[in-house]
């Protein structure tokens, strides 16, 4: 975890995925782990929208623990980026492992997303 704050939620579906939320005064953090299928992607979308509704300067989605991302997850990121462009570029991402990032690149959205690393 990036910050020394207490996680406010931990959502999971068996052992397939987990979404952990924490925040410090300026950053709302969503850490994603495991397989982001359509169901997990809907949960992630809700958490991103929750982060967008806060006064945080940025919404950080950490994809470094993601093993698989369905197209639904990529659409969630693309839609969140579109909203971010309209509200001050608040969305930033930590890169997924190479095999997942390659899939994001093949879909054609990687160039539009802001990655910290």
C-alpha positions as CSV (number, residue, x, y, z in Angstrom):
1,X,0.0,0.0,0.0
2,X,1.2,3.5,-0.8
3,X,0.0,5.4,2.2
4,X,-0.1,4.8,5.9
5,X,-3.8,5.2,6.2
6,X,-6.4,2.6,7.3
7,X,-8.3,0.9,4.5
8,X,-11.9,1.7,4.5
9,X,-13.2,-1.2,2.4
10,X,-12.1,-4.5,1.2
11,X,-14.3,-6.1,-1.4
12,X,-13.7,-9.6,-2.7
13,X,-15.4,-12.4,-4.6
14,X,-13.9,-15.5,-3.2
15,X,-10.2,-15.6,-4.1
16,X,-10.6,-14.1,-7.5
17,X,-10.3,-10.4,-6.8
18,X,-10.0,-7.8,-4.0
19,X,-10.5,-4.0,-4.1
20,X,-9.0,-2.1,-1.2
21,X,-9.7,1.6,-0.6
22,X,-7.7,4.1,1.5
23,X,-7.1,7.8,1.4
24,X,-4.9,10.4,2.8
25,X,-5.8,14.1,2.7
26,X,-5.1,14.6,-1.0
27,X,-5.4,11.1,-2.6
28,X,-8.2,8.6,-2.8
29,X,-6.5,5.2,-3.5
30,X,-8.1,2.0,-5.0
31,X,-5.8,-1.0,-4.9
32,X,-6.9,-3.8,-7.2
33,X,-5.8,-7.4,-6.9
34,X,-6.5,-10.6,-8.8
35,X,-9.0,-11.0,-11.7
36,X,-11.0,-8.0,-12.8
37,X,-13.9,-9.7,-14.6
38,X,-17.1,-7.9,-15.4
39,X,-18.5,-8.2,-11.8
40,X,-15.2,-6.9,-10.2
41,X,-15.1,-4.1,-12.8
42,X,-18.5,-2.8,-11.8
43,X,-17.3,-2.8,-8.2
44,X,-14.2,-0.9,-9.3
45,X,-16.3,1.6,-11.2
46,X,-18.4,2.3,-8.1
47,X,-15.2,2.9,-6.1
48,X,-13.7,5.2,-8.7
49,X,-17.0,7.2,-8.8
50,X,-16.8,7.3,-5.0
51,X,-13.3,8.7,-5.2
52,X,-14.4,11.3,-7.8
53,X,-17.1,12.5,-5.4
54,X,-14.6,13.3,-2.7
55,X,-12.5,16.5,-2.4
56,X,-9.3,14.5,-3.0
57,X,-6.9,16.1,-5.5
58,X,-6.4,12.8,-7.3
59,X,-7.9,9.4,-7.6
60,X,-5.2,6.7,-7.8
61,X,-6.0,3.3,-9.1
62,X,-3.2,0.8,-8.4
63,X,-3.3,-2.0,-10.9
64,X,0.0,-3.6,-9.9
65,X,-1.7,-6.6,-8.3
66,X,-4.1,-7.3,-11.2
67,X,-3.6,-10.8,-12.9
68,X,-6.3,-10.4,-15.5
69,X,-8.5,-7.6,-16.7
70,X,-11.7,-8.2,-18.8
71,X,-12.7,-5.7,-21.5
72,X,-15.3,-4.4,-19.0
73,X,-12.4,-3.2,-16.7
74,X,-10.7,-1.5,-19.5
75,X,-13.9,0.3,-20.4
76,X,-14.2,1.4,-16.8
77,X,-10.8,2.9,-17.0
78,X,-11.5,4.6,-20.3
79,X,-14.7,6.1,-19.0
80,X,-13.1,7.3,-15.8
81,X,-10.3,8.9,-17.9
82,X,-12.9,10.8,-20.0
83,X,-14.5,12.1,-16.8
84,X,-11.1,13.0,-15.4
85,X,-10.3,15.1,-18.5
86,X,-13.4,17.1,-17.7
87,X,-12.6,17.6,-14.0
88,X,-8.9,18.5,-13.8
89,X,-7.0,15.3,-14.6
90,X,-7.6,13.7,-11.2
91,X,-7.3,10.1,-12.3
92,X,-3.9,8.4,-12.3
93,X,-2.9,4.8,-12.5
94,X,-0.1,2.6,-11.3
95,X,0.8,0.2,-14.1
96,X,-0.5,-3.4,-14.2
97,X,1.9,-6.3,-14.7
98,X,3.3,-6.5,-18.3
99,X,0.8,-9.2,-19.5
100,X,-2.2,-7.1,-18.4
101,X,-0.7,-3.8,-19.6
102,X,0.0,-5.4,-23.0
103,X,-3.7,-6.2,-23.2
104,X,-4.6,-2.6,-22.3
105,X,-2.3,-1.4,-25.1
106,X,-3.8,-3.8,-27.6
107,X,-7.3,-2.5,-26.9
108,X,-5.9,1.0,-27.7
109,X,-6.6,2.9,-24.5
110,X,-3.1,2.9,-22.8
111,X,-2.0,6.0,-24.6
112,X,-5.0,7.9,-23.2
113,X,-4.5,6.8,-19.6
114,X,-2.1,8.6,-17.2
115,X,0.3,6.1,-15.6
116,X,2.7,7.2,-12.7
117,X,5.3,4.6,-13.7
